[in-house]
């Protein structure tokens, strides 16, 4: 492994170690979001552009380093910025962060993995070259695997960076919209009784049924692809 790779690996490892050493995960919880919501909202009202920038950079860092907390940050996006702007900001921040993780995995490990297991991975590489966009879209739409795992593993394949970016942005958009919508209702809760309001219950119900809906959509698309062949 050459010097640039070693430096990048040390930077990433140091950032992840610092996150857990300073107990950064305590700030990425639902309880923390609720307790700090008023202060965050006040900062957003007084400094909207810096608020967006800080939130976006935090989101990019969390997803780029594959740290836990993206789901809470997505809820926070809805609570703080509303459905439309929350969805826009999260969509771009999550895709940029995912692409950074993808690029890091590719830069650090792709050459060595392909050199060592190239023959065994040939079928996978051929499949990615042929149906990589649809395969990635399926993984994004139906969350069978954690998104950070998809980011890292895709970096080891031959899929093009621009394909990874636009497919990820489109594929993650529906799930982003569901989570941000749930977050908008969290921001409106004034008491525990509000947890049972129809809007909040409906928002979280979407979180439960979304994977099933996405699976049905993928099955329909696959059937259409077969019928066109």
Buried (B, 14 or more C-beta within 10 A) or exposed (E): EEEEBEEBBEEBEEEBEEBEEEEBBEBBEEEBBEEEBEEBBEBBEEEEEEBBEBBBEBBBBBBBBBBBBBBBBBBBBBBBBBBEBBBBBBBBBBBBBBBBBBBBBBBBBBEEBBEEEEEEBEEBBEEBEEEBBBBBBBBBBBBEEEBBEBBBEBBBBBBBEEBBBBBBBBBBBBBBBBBBBBBBBBBEBEEEEEEEEEEBEEBBEBBEEBBEBBBEBBEEBEEEEEEEE
